[in-house]
Amino acid sequence: MYPFIRLFSTLVKAKRAERLSAQATGEIKFRCMPWDLDIFMEMNNGRVLTLYDLGRFDLSSRTGLGEALKEKGWGFAVAGSTTRYRKRVKLFDEITMYTKLVAIEDRWFYMKQSMWVKGQPVSSVLLRTAVTSKNGIVPSAEVLECMGVTDWKPEPDGWTKAWIDSEEERPWPPTVKI
């Protein structure tokens, strides 16, 4: 089930927290709870991806994107991701999650997120995201303008650019039914 209570708690905390610039890194903390576990008594990998949503909601709320989405009736979608899992997250571990907007293209916003336990990275994700309307994807420049952000369009770093380029080579729709 979707973590609605955590989502609500995250949004309430974000409303009370200091405003962040679009260039800032968001940070939230939470604990691994029993309902986050899989049969191996560690955080389920699917739950990790779901919990990364919370970091994006926090950053969106604190940078003004959330207000723009609400005002315009827009949505926020993930169009692709790559995830790296490196350490197990156990019951009641305190997790610190970082979220940062790292690159912008005409239609896409690229975000990096990571989870840390006891000062050690446990997972990370790179996401291609978009703001959507009933007419499709909203141009990034229009979104930034609604947020009051001008003259800022970060370029992707080396491996982010390599991932973006590799996604262009990936066939769609899939050609083989697996």
N, C-alpha and C positions, 0 to 999 in steps of 0.2 A: 504494500500500500504506500502511496505517496506520503512523505513526511509533512503533512499539513501543519501540525503543531510547530515543528521546527521552522517551517516556512513563515508562519505567522510571527513567531518569536524573532526570527531574523529580520523581518520587515519592521517590526516595532523597534528593535535595537537600532536598525539603520536610520529610522526617522529621528531618533534621539541623538545619533552620533554626529560628529562634525562632518560637514560637507567636504567632498573630495573633488579635486580637479580630475578631468578625464585622463590625465597622465599618471595619476596616483595608483598605488597598489592597495587594494582592499584586503582586510584581514578579519576573519571571524574565527571563533573557537567553539568547539562542542565536544561531546564525548561519544565514543562508540557504545551504543546501547544494545541490549539483548536482541531487539528486533532488527538490528543491522547485520547480525551474524548469519553465516551459512552453516552447513553441517560440520565444517572443520573448526568451528568456534573462532572464526576470524571474520572481519568485515567482508561481506559479499561484494564481488567486483561490480555487479550491477548497481548495488547500493552506493558504491563510491561515485559512480557517474551521476546518480540521482542527487547525491549530496553536493556535488560540484554545482548543481543548479543554485543552491543557496548562496554560494559565493558570488555568482553572477547577479542574482537578485539584490544582494547587498550592495555590490558595486554600482549596479544600475540605479538603485534608489539614491545612493549617496552622491552620484555624479550629475543627477538631474535627468538621466535617460528615462527613469521610471515616470517622472512627471510628463515628459514629452510623449511617451507611449500612451499614457492615460488621456492626455489632452487631445491627441490626434486619433485615438482609437486604433493604434498600431499594436502589433505583436512582436515578439522576439523569438527567433527560431535558430536552432542549431542545424547547420547544413553539412557538417562533417567534423570528425574529431579523430585524434590519435592519442592513445593513452598508454602510459608506462606504469606498471606496478612493480615495486621493488622490495617492499617490506610488508610483513603482515601487520594488520591493525587488530589488536585484541580488545576484548570486552573492557569497557570503562577507560580505555586509553583516551587521553585528552588530545584532540586534533586541532592544529592551527592550519587554517586554509588561507592561501594567498591567491588573489585574482588581479590580473592586470591586462588592460587593453594594450596590445603590442604592435599592431599594424592595422592599417585601414586601406582598403581599395575602393573603387567606385561603388561597389555593391556590398562588399564584405567587411566585417570587423573580425579581427583575429585576437583571440584571448588566450593567455596562458594561465593555468591554475596549478597549484601544488598543495599537497597535504603533508604535514610534518607532525611527527610524534617524538617527544623528548629531544627536540632539536635536530632530528634526522628526517630527511625526505622519505616518504613512503610511496607516493604516487604523484604523477603529473599528467596534465592533459593540455593539448593544443586544440583549439576549436575555431572553426569557421562559422561565424554567426551572421545573421541578417535581421534587419528590422523589416517587418512586413505590414502591408495594408491590404485592403480588399482588392487592390489593383496589382498586387505582387510586391516585389522587393522595393523598398524605399531607398533612393540613392543616399549613400553615406553623407554626402555634403549637406543634404536636406536635414538629415538626422542631427548632424553636428550643429547646424544653424539653430535648430529648435532647442538645443542644449546650451546655446550661447557660446559654443566653442568655435573659435576662428583661427585660421593660420596654423593648424596642427594636423598633420597627416603622417604619422610615423610609418617608416618603411620597414618591411620585415627583415629580421636578422638572417644570417646564413641558413641555419637549418629550417627556420620557418619558411623561408623562400623556397628551399629545396622541397619541403612538404607540399607547398602550394603548387609548385611545378609538377610534382609527381601526381598530384590529384588531377591535373589537366590530362595526364596520360591514362588515367584509370577509366576503363570502359564503362559507359552507362547508356542504356540499361545493361545489367549483367548479361553476358552472352551464354553462360552455362547455368543450368539449373542444378544447384548443388544440394 
